[in-house]
Amino acid sequence: MLQAYMAQLRRAVAFASRPNLASRAAAVIGQRMRRSRAASGLIEAMMFDPDIRCDQNRQAFVLEPSKKISPRMAQRLSDAYNFAIECFPGHGGSFWAQNDERNAELIAALRAGHLDTISAMANDPGRHSLFWGIDGLTKGFFPEKTTASSELEPSMWLHSDCILRLAEAVGAEPLRYPEGFPIRRGKIDIDQVLDGIERKIGTAIDFPNPFPNEFGIRTSRGVASYRTFQAIYQAWRLLCLSRTIGQRIVEVGPGIGRTAYYARKFGLSNYTTVDLPLGNVAQACFLSRALGEDAIALPGESAQIGQIRIETPSWFLATEERFDVVLNVDSMTEMSFDNANAYVEKIVATSCAFVSINHEVNTFKTADLPALKGVSGQRFPYWMRKGYVEDIYISSKRQITIADETIE
């Protein structure tokens, strides 16, 4: 990578006809070199296995998909958003209020029912900010097709590391043992590792790519992005817990719905997502394209058996339904303290188990919430991402077994 940038620098200086132009060229390329080294260092710090490398030929961008959302779906998005916003109590001090500002054009179109604008943004969310903060495919956060292959290579290391972590988590690969005589992994055969994961999970894995320009690793099953492997692990954990606890699943803060997609693939058909009004739109955009428009029920619609329900916080806090497992990933500690505690109070009152996968660098941790005081639980590092903790709280008196440990 360094040699490539030095070559660019030499060419820029050689072809510059004026000294100030040469200086500017050198400064720009030097800045790019420093930024690239910083990005590479950050990515390597995120990796569990420092030896992982990926074949650059695996780098891939999703081409323009042929399927678009229907005018009927665009109208459903508008109706659902307007229903959700009418019962939305507000962000309560959460930084997610900034996301409404980023998406002012989309919100105006949803409010007014401008179907052409809604369709354009839903079909190509990577050019807008709908997925900001919840997925890599968003304006300003995903690499461009014009980015040099050498600059994309470090992110490919992280993708390969993530595949291997998933394989280790489900038992398809032995855990790396750094003591004694550590094995240098080097490059891995991605499709072979995915085969092993499928055998352990007992279900075929695919990678739906409904949106253009999604960046990831090319596999025989589609282009796999970083968030995809997180979602597969989370759906697998839900599957494991459901075998003992039950299959009525609720996910609070589900991103664009990737975990819900894989949970459905794994046979979990009683699945509800709960999110902010724009989050509801994000999940509908992905799930309607990945599973079909009739596979989901939006806020304000009557859900049919087997549909993934996309619901609002007001619905969740008011419902008298009971659930088996509630999942929250990377959002509980980004709410205001009062909102987070209100969610957990409801979870403890209405569900058997609460799975929290969150970091601990904000003003409070999940374990700090008063609603969890006295609730039995386990705490361990999250398999798939450094700096995250996976907590499992058992909120009923039902006796279950997790990881060979009996919890009352």
C-alpha positions, 0 to 999 in steps of 0.5 A: 500500500505504501509503495503504491502511494509513493508511486502516486507521489512521484508521478504527481511531482514529475508531471507538475508544471509549477512548484505550488501544484507539486506541493499541493499534490504532495500534501493531498497524497500525504494526507491520504497516506496518513488517513489510510494508515490510521484506518488500517490500524483501527481495523486491525485493532478491531480484529480478533485474529491479526493474521487473517487476510482476504483475497482482493478478488473477493472485494465486491460491490452489489450491482443495480438490483432489478427489483424495486419496491412497488407503488403499493409498498411506497404508499404503505411506508407513508401510511405506516410512518404517519401512523407511527409518528402520531403516537411517537412520544419523542426522542427524549434526549437521545441523539437519534433526533439528529437522524430526523434532521439528516432525513428531512427530505424523506420525512417530508415525502413520507408525511405528504405521500410523495410516492416517487421520492419515497420509492427513489430513496427506498430503492437506493438508501445508500445515497441517503441517510435512512440507514445512518447509524444502523448499517454501513449502507448510508451516505458518507459511510460506505466506500465508493466503487472508485476507491482503490483496491489497495485501500479497501483491503484492510476492511476485507481483513475485518470481513474475513475475521468476522466470518472466522469468528462466526465459525468459531462461535457456532463450533464450525472452526476450532477457537484460535489458541495463541499460546504455545504454537499458534497457527497462523491463519493467513487466507481462509477459504470463505465458501468452505468456512460458510459450508461448515457454519451451515452444517453446524446451524443446520440451515442454509445461509444466503446473503440478500443484496436488495440495494445497489453499491453494498460493499462486502465479500463476494461469496457463492451465496451473494455479497456478504457485508460486515453487518451480515455476520453480526446478524447471523450470530444474533439469530443463531443465539435466538435460535439456541435460546428459543429451544429452551425458552420459547419462540415468541421473539421481540427485537428492540432496535433492529437496525434494518432487520437483518437479524429478523431476516435470518431468524425467519430463515432459521425457523423463528416465525413469531418475530416482532421488531420495535423501533423509532418511526424512521427505523420502521421505514428502514426495516420495511425497506430491507425486509420487504425486498429480502422476504417479499412485501407480504412477509411484513406487517407495518405499524397500523396494519393487522398482522397475519400469522407468520408475518414479521411485525414492525411495531412502535415503542408506544405499542410495545410499552402498552401491549399486554402480550407476553414474549419469550426472548427480547433482544437489544443490540447496540442501542439500549445505552444510546437511549436516554436513561429513563427511556431505556429503563422504561423498556427494561421494566416492560421487558422484565414484566412481560418476557422470560429472557432479555439479551443485551449486546451493547458497549459500555462507553456511554453514560450508563451500562445496561446493567446499571438500569434499576429495572434489572436489579435483582434479575438473574443473569450472565455476562460475557464478551460478545463473540463478534465484536470487540468492546461489546458485552453480551448479557442474558437476564432471566426475568421469570422464575422459570428454570432454564439451562444456558451454557450448561449452567442452570439458572433459577 
